[in-house]
């Protein structure tokens, strides 16, 4: 796919080629706009996102043409997952496990889901009885409401439970206390709770006057009666009483005739509960809790309810609801409600053998997955030099990814307080991989994922992400890696290409004047510096540039012989060549090169560069105008930089000085690198600064 990006941060225009089902590595120096590319693709493929947040700063104050950020070519991308600094910062290590939703991310594979569906098809008749069955749903809800109204303690029913609060003082709605008979219509009304609240709040103002706080009539002789309403009635108690009576009435004929009568009698008690009443309520609660638990187990029936080694044919009958053991719920109406459920269980029992086989297959798949993930992650940790191990523990959906140190047997509580910044990043990128496998995004973006790691950890991460079976890593997934590190390209394109099944493409991104140009990197482009120097010497480059490459070749080869000494002298513009191999003299200077050695060095150089003349080259490198002309004619930043060094100009910018005084390279580039003449890795701002300095001295 070809993705085109316009007017996003520092990028005026860019065109990127992404090969599908491939790791696409885009190598670019810092400041090129790698994170802008990642952000543009994410915003360009996310519904409801606003690309305008990437509007270049140069257009934010004045934009007469109404230029806006654009991303095209992403029509086939619906979902994107990106590993970047933001992902790492949002990655939270839980107190009791490393990863939230460990089961869904690590275990619920496609194979697992398939078996899950096959099991569901065998037990779906039972579960469908609950789906959309409003009467059954209401029954379960009401039973739970009744059960939750009472709490059991070691000594019996808890006095603090809402049911006990409502019943413990008796039914004062039906049995109005003596002296309050005149309030009966209000107390027994449907809105009695609000009336009691209104009445008791009004009494708070009765001390202000002998007049009624409601109607202002003289009520001094009735104050005690008004006060008694508040003493006898509490709105919360009445509210709880009404609620428990309502629940019992809703269950109604689901109770046995005897239980229904006893419950009605308890709700109508005048003086509150006795021990025998509490014992009966405790019995009712126990039966309801057990009954609803069985119903819930049936509603959520899954393979996890059968333990390893259990025979389905022996366990399934226990799921049946036998009212002989639920005496308080043994009624015709309850029997009518549960008969279809019991019949469905009988049908599943008839297929117990088939169900047993599916569950065994699912358990085996889960066990293999757990073992594979543990081995893979722990191997990665070992290869990368981390002294940690992970274990996936727990049953079924309660499975959790736990962390422990190699020197400690107990699981660690979380990871943030134990892991270093680098270790957290390493865990984050591995767990990101598993999240990608679970969510299956159309595009995976890795924004500088491994540049901060040392060599062995870099490769360990690459191997974990892309070198195992396709269903266990990101191999064959469409992935975009943006990096300023050339080592992943050396590993995947050249050195170890066969180990990555050649499912990798690479390119170099060069940003110049806002235009981002992409250059394909092939295996043959990854050259040793010796190869690059030989190619330069065989080219039509200027002789001064060839000599620069030759000196670098001797330097990399650690060949400080006669030819190197001659080259070093000429590039340091010395009329009389010195020999840095000899001891420093009494004048603190190196001695001149012996004539024979000088001649031998020149002859060796002539073998590479026909017609080499020390005086002629010396005249050129000491001629500022000639060097300036050569600088301007050079076609790439690397060679411009080497020529600029010969100009010996004053540099105040220490960052630019770094690029001028040292060859810009990554450690691995001593052995293998991109040809800097073709892949211009020198940042644009360095050359721009050189241009500016040179302009000032003209």
Helices and strands as residue ranges (DSSP letters): E 2-8, E 11-17, E 23-27, H 34-45, G 51-54, G 57-59, E 70-72, E 80-83, H 85-90, H 102-102, I 103-107, H 110-128, H 134-148, E 152-153, E 156-157, H 162-167, G 181-183, H 184-187, H 192-203, G 206-208, G 220-222, H 223-232, H 235-251, G 252-254, H 257-267, H 275-299, G 303-305, H 312-315, G 316-319, G 323-325, G 327-329, H 332-349, H 352-383, E 388-393, G 396-398, E 400-405, H 421-439, E 443-447, H 455-466, G 470-472, E 479-483, H 487-489, I 490-495, G 497-500, E 504-512, E 515-521, G 523-525, E 526-527, H 529-537, H 543-556, H 562-571, H 595-608, H 614-621, H 624-633, H 637-646, H 654-661, G 667-670, E 673-674, H 684-697
